Amino acid sequence: MKQVLLGTSGLRVSELCLGAMTFGTEWGFGVDYAGSKALLHCFLDAGGNFVDTANRYTEGMSEAYLGRMVKQSGLRKDLVLASKFSLKTSQYSPNTAGNHKKNMVQSVEESLQRLQTDYLDILYLHAWDFTLSPEELMYNLEQLVRSGKVLHTALSDVPAWVFSACMTLASERHYSRPVALQGEYSLLNRDMERDMIPAACHFQVPVLAWGVLAGGAFSGKYLRGESGRVPEHSLRRSEKAERLARLLDTHSQALGVPAVALALRWAMDGPGKVIPIVGARNAEQLKESMQACQIDALDKEFLQELQEASAISYGFPHDFLLGDQVRQLQLGERPEELLPLPQAYRNIQDKPWQG
C-alpha cells in the first residue's frame, strides 16, 4: 500500500483508510476484540497507517478496542488516528450531542481516555446540525488545536457551503485549516460530485469516502442470494445497485480481481484526491478490498461502462453552465480546445468522464 500526503497538511497516510466502525459487537454486526485486533494487524502488515473511528461507534467500544491495541503494540507514533464528535452518546443529556463547544470538549476528553492517548491526529465534526455558525465552529476547533489535544481538524457530512465557509474563515483568520472532507461517495451515490468534490478540489483538500462498497452490495453477495445487514428496501439493493453489482461482478470474474477492489479503484481514480474508508468483519474481506491498491488503472472501456451505469444529473447551475451550448457561447465553437471540462465532474449530460 502506498503512502500519500493528506492534502496540504504534510501528514503521510496510507492510500486506504481502515474504518473501525466494525470494532465491537454492540451494534449487532461488528467483531469482538480478537477479530478487531486481527483486522488492524492485517491492515498494518499491508502498509496501512490511517485509522478512522468515532466516539459514537459501537457505543464507544471501537475507540476502547483501538486504545487497548495501540497501547499494547507501542505503535502510536506510527499511526494516524482520526475520530469524530457530534452524535449523541447519551439519551439522558441533551448536551451530549451536537456541534456546540460543550459537547466538543467533553467528547474529545472521553475519546482520549478510551484511545489511551494524549492527542488525536485528526478530529472530525461528524455531521452538521444547523445550530452553529461556521465562525463559531472554526473558533472552537482552533482552541482545540492550540491546546495540543488535536493536531488537525476535518469536516464530515456537511453541506458544501459550510465546508467552503470554514476553509475561507481559516485562511482569513490564520486558523488551522480542515485537512479532509468526509462523505458518502460510491458508484451508487455520486452526489458529492455536484458541489462537495469541486469545493475540495478548489481548496486542495482530500475526500475521505465512506460507503464506497454500498454497504457490501458491490461484493456481489446479494446477487448470490446471501444475507447481509442491508435491508431489501434499501437503495443499496435497488435495481440500479443490482445493475452496478452485476457489472462489477462480470469484470471481476474476467480480470480475476475482487469486485470490491474494482469499486474502490474507481473511487481512488476519481477527481481530486479520494481516500476510501474500508471496513470489514474479517481479514479475508479486508484483503480483498486492499487489492484495489494493486490495480494500476481501470480499462477505459470498462470505466465508460461504469460511468454510464452510475451517471447522475448535476442539476442547476452545473448542467446549464457545462452544457455544450453555453460553453460554445462563452468559449467559442470548440470549447474543448480552450478549456476541457473541469475534472471534478465525471459526466455531463451522460458523457464519459473527461478527466
C-alpha positions in Angstrom: 0.0 0.0 0.0 1.4 3.4 -1.0 1.8 6.3 1.3 0.3 9.7 0.2 0.2 13.2 1.5 -3.0 14.2 3.2 -3.6 17.4 1.2 -1.5 20.3 2.3 -1.2 19.1 5.9 2.0 17.2 5.2 0.7 14.1 7.0 1.8 10.8 5.5 -1.1 8.4 5.3 -1.9 5.2 3.5 -3.9 5.3 0.3 -6.7 3.4 2.0 -8.1 4.3 5.5 -9.2 1.5 7.8 -12.7 2.1 9.1 -13.2 0.9 12.7 -17.0 1.0 12.9 -17.0 -2.8 13.0 -14.7 -2.9 16.0 -17.1 -4.0 18.8 -20.3 -6.1 18.7 -22.6 -3.6 20.4 -24.4 -2.8 17.2 -25.0 -6.3 16.1 -22.8 -6.5 13.1 -19.2 -6.0 14.3 -16.4 -8.2 15.7 -15.0 -8.8 19.1 -11.6 -7.7 20.4 -9.7 -10.6 18.9 -11.3 -10.1 15.5 -10.7 -6.4 15.6 -7.0 -6.9 16.5 -6.7 -9.3 13.5 -8.2 -6.6 11.2 -5.9 -3.9 12.5 -2.7 -6.0 12.1 -3.8 -7.2 8.7 -4.0 -3.6 7.7 -0.7 -2.6 9.3 1.1 -5.6 7.6 -0.1 -4.3 4.2 1.4 -0.9 4.9 -1.6 0.9 6.2 -1.3 3.5 9.0 -4.6 5.6 8.7 -7.4 4.5 11.0 -10.9 6.1 11.2 -13.2 5.8 14.2 -15.7 8.0 16.2 -16.8 8.5 19.7 -20.2 7.1 18.8 -19.1 3.9 17.1 -20.3 0.7 18.9 -21.2 2.8 21.9 -17.5 3.8 22.4 -16.2 0.3 22.2 -14.4 1.0 18.8 -12.2 3.6 20.4 -11.7 1.4 23.5 -10.5 -1.5 21.4 -8.2 0.7 19.4 -6.8 2.3 22.5 -6.0 -1.1 24.0 -4.4 -2.4 20.8 -2.3 0.7 20.1 -1.1 0.8 23.7 -0.1 -2.9 23.7 1.7 -2.6 20.3 3.5 0.6 21.0 2.7 1.9 17.6 1.1 5.2 18.5 3.7 7.3 16.7 3.3 5.3 13.5 -0.5 5.6 13.3 -2.7 8.5 12.1 -5.8 8.2 14.3 -8.9 10.1 13.3 -12.0 10.3 15.5 -15.2 12.4 15.5 -17.7 14.2 17.7 -21.3 15.4 17.3 -23.6 12.3 17.5 -25.3 11.7 20.8 -23.6 9.5 23.4 -26.4 9.6 26.0 -30.2 9.6 25.8 -30.5 11.4 29.1 -28.5 14.6 28.5 -29.2 17.0 25.5 -25.7 18.4 25.7 -24.0 15.1 24.9 -24.9 15.7 21.2 -24.5 18.4 18.7 -21.8 20.7 17.2 -21.5 23.0 20.2 -18.4 23.6 22.3 -19.5 21.8 25.4 -20.2 18.6 23.5 -17.0 19.0 21.5 -14.8 19.4 24.6 -16.3 16.6 26.6 -16.4 14.3 23.6 -12.6 14.8 23.0 -11.8 14.2 26.6 -13.7 10.9 26.6 -12.2 9.9 23.2 -8.7 10.5 24.5 -9.4 8.3 27.6 -10.8 5.5 25.5 -8.0 5.7 23.0 -5.4 5.9 25.8 -3.5 8.8 24.0 -2.7 12.4 24.7 -3.8 13.7 21.4 -5.8 12.9 18.2 -4.2 13.3 14.9 -7.5 14.3 13.3 -10.8 15.3 14.8 -13.8 15.5 12.5 -17.0 17.3 13.0 -19.2 14.2 12.4 -22.3 15.8 10.9 -23.6 19.3 10.5 -26.6 20.0 12.9 -27.5 23.5 11.6 -27.3 25.1 15.1 -23.9 26.7 14.8 -22.4 29.3 12.6 -19.2 28.4 10.7 -17.5 31.3 12.6 -18.3 29.8 16.0 -17.3 26.3 14.8 -13.9 27.3 13.5 -13.1 29.3 16.6 -13.9 26.3 18.8 -11.9 23.9 16.7 -9.0 26.3 16.7 -8.9 26.3 20.5 -8.6 22.6 20.5 -5.7 22.7 18.1 -3.9 25.3 20.2 -4.5 23.1 23.3 -2.4 20.3 21.7 -5.2 17.7 22.2 -6.0 17.8 18.5 -3.3 18.2 15.8 -5.7 18.7 12.8 -9.4 19.2 12.3 -11.6 18.0 9.5 -15.3 18.0 8.4 -17.7 15.2 7.7 -21.2 15.1 6.2 -21.5 18.9 5.8 -23.0 21.0 3.0 -20.5 22.3 0.5 -21.3 25.9 1.6 -20.4 25.1 5.2 -17.1 23.5 4.1 -16.2 26.4 1.8 -17.1 29.0 4.6 -14.9 27.1 7.1 -12.0 26.9 4.7 -12.2 30.6 3.9 -12.5 31.6 7.6 -9.4 29.5 8.4 -7.4 31.4 5.8 -8.7 34.8 6.7 -8.2 34.3 10.5 -5.0 32.3 10.3 -6.6 29.2 11.9 -5.6 25.7 11.3 -7.3 24.6 8.1 -9.5 21.5 8.0 -7.4 18.8 6.4 -10.1 16.5 5.0 -13.7 16.4 3.9 -15.5 13.1 4.5 -18.8 12.0 2.9 -20.6 9.1 1.2 -19.2 8.5 -2.3 -19.6 5.5 -4.5 -20.8 4.3 -7.9 -24.2 4.2 -6.4 -24.1 7.6 -4.8 -22.1 10.2 -6.7 -23.9 13.2 -5.2 -20.6 14.6 -3.8 -19.6 15.4 -7.4 -22.1 18.2 -7.6 -20.6 20.6 -5.1 -18.5 18.9 -2.4 -15.8 17.4 -4.6 -15.4 20.6 -6.7 -15.0 22.5 -3.4 -12.5 20.0 -2.1 -10.5 20.3 -5.4 -10.5 24.1 -5.1 -9.1 24.1 -1.6 -6.7 21.1 -2.3 -8.4 19.0 0.4 -8.7 15.2 0.0 -12.0 13.5 0.2 -12.4 10.6 2.7 -15.1 8.5 1.1 -17.4 6.2 3.2 -19.9 3.8 1.7 -17.8 3.1 -1.3 -18.9 -0.5 -1.4 -22.6 0.4 -0.9 -22.8 -1.5 2.4 -21.3 -4.6 0.9 -23.7 -4.7 -2.1 -20.8 -4.4 -4.5 -19.3 -7.6 -3.1 -21.9 -9.5 -5.2 -23.3 -11.3 -2.1 -26.9 -10.2 -2.7 -26.6 -11.4 -6.3 -25.7 -14.8 -4.9 -28.7 -14.8 -2.5 -26.5 -14.4 0.5 -27.8 -12.5 3.6 -26.4 -9.2 4.9 -27.3 -6.2 7.1 -28.7 -4.1 4.2 -32.5 -4.5 4.1 -34.2 -5.3 0.8 -36.0 -1.9 0.7 -32.7 0.0 0.9 -31.4 2.0 -2.1 -28.3 -0.2 -1.8 -30.4 -3.1 -3.0 -32.2 -1.2 -5.7 -32.4 -2.0 -9.4 -29.5 0.4 -10.0 -27.4 -1.1 -7.3 -28.0 -4.6 -8.7 -27.1 -3.4 -12.2 -23.8 -2.0 -10.9 -23.1 -5.0 -8.8 -23.6 -7.3 -11.9 -21.3 -5.1 -14.0 -18.6 -5.2 -11.3 -19.1 -9.0 -10.9 -18.8 -9.7 -14.6 -15.5 -7.8 -14.9 -14.3 -9.2 -11.6 -14.5 -12.7 -13.0 -12.9 -11.7 -16.3 -10.0 -9.9 -14.6 -9.5 -12.3 -11.6 -9.9 -9.3 -9.2 -12.4 -9.0 -6.4 -15.4 -6.8 -7.4 -14.9 -4.7 -4.2 -11.4 -3.9 -5.4 -12.7 -2.6 -8.7 -15.3 -0.4 -6.9 -12.6 1.0 -4.7 -10.2 1.6 -7.6 -13.0 3.6 -9.4 -13.2 5.9 -6.3 -9.5 6.2 -5.9 -9.0 7.3 -9.5 -11.7 9.9 -9.2 -11.5 13.7 -9.4 -9.2 15.4 -6.9 -7.8 13.0 -4.2 -10.1 10.4 -2.8 -9.1 8.1 0.0 -11.7 5.3 0.6 -12.5 4.2 4.1 -12.7 0.4 4.1 -14.4 -1.6 6.8 -14.5 -5.4 7.2 -15.6 -8.1 9.5 -12.7 -10.4 8.8 -9.2 -10.4 7.4 -10.3 -12.0 4.1 -12.7 -9.3 3.4 -10.1 -6.6 4.2 -7.5 -8.3 1.9 -10.0 -8.3 -1.0 -10.5 -4.6 -0.5 -6.8 -3.9 -0.3 -6.3 -5.5 -3.7 -7.5 -2.2 -5.1 -4.0 -0.8 -4.4 -2.5 -3.4 -6.8 -4.7 -2.2 -9.8 -2.9 0.4 -11.9 -6.0 1.8 -13.6 -9.4 0.6 -14.9 -9.7 -0.2 -18.6 -11.1 2.8 -20.4 -14.0 0.8 -21.9 -14.9 -0.6 -18.5 -14.6 2.8 -17.0 -17.0 4.2 -19.5 -19.5 1.4 -18.7 -19.3 2.3 -15.0 -19.7 6.0 -15.8 -22.8 5.4 -17.9 -24.4 2.9 -15.4 -23.8 5.3 -12.4 -24.4 8.6 -14.1 -26.2 11.4 -12.2 -27.8 14.7 -13.1 -25.8 17.5 -11.7 -28.7 19.9 -11.7 -28.6 23.7 -12.0 -26.3 25.5 -12.5 -23.9 22.7 -13.4 -25.7 21.2 -16.3 -26.5 24.6 -17.6 -23.0 26.1 -17.4 -21.2 23.0 -18.5 -23.6 22.1 -21.3 -22.3 22.3 -24.9 -24.4 25.2 -25.9 -23.5 27.5 -23.1 -19.8 26.5 -23.3 -19.8 27.4 -27.0 -21.5 30.7 -26.3 -18.8 31.6 -23.8 -15.7 29.8 -25.2 -16.3 29.5 -29.0 -17.3 26.7 -31.3 -14.6 24.3 -30.0 -14.6 24.9 -26.2 -12.6 21.7 -25.5 -9.6 23.2 -27.2 -9.7 26.2 -24.9 -10.9 24.7 -21.6 -11.6 21.0 -21.1 -14.5 20.1 -18.8 -13.5 20.5 -15.1 -12.0 17.3 -13.7 -14.3 17.5 -10.7 -17.3 16.4 -12.9 -17.2 12.8 -14.0 -20.1 13.0 -16.6 -22.0 15.9 -18.0 -25.2 15.0 -20.0 -24.3 11.3 -19.7 -20.9 11.8 -21.3 -18.0 9.7 -20.0 -15.6 11.5 -17.6 -13.2 13.7 -19.5 -10.6 14.0 -16.7 
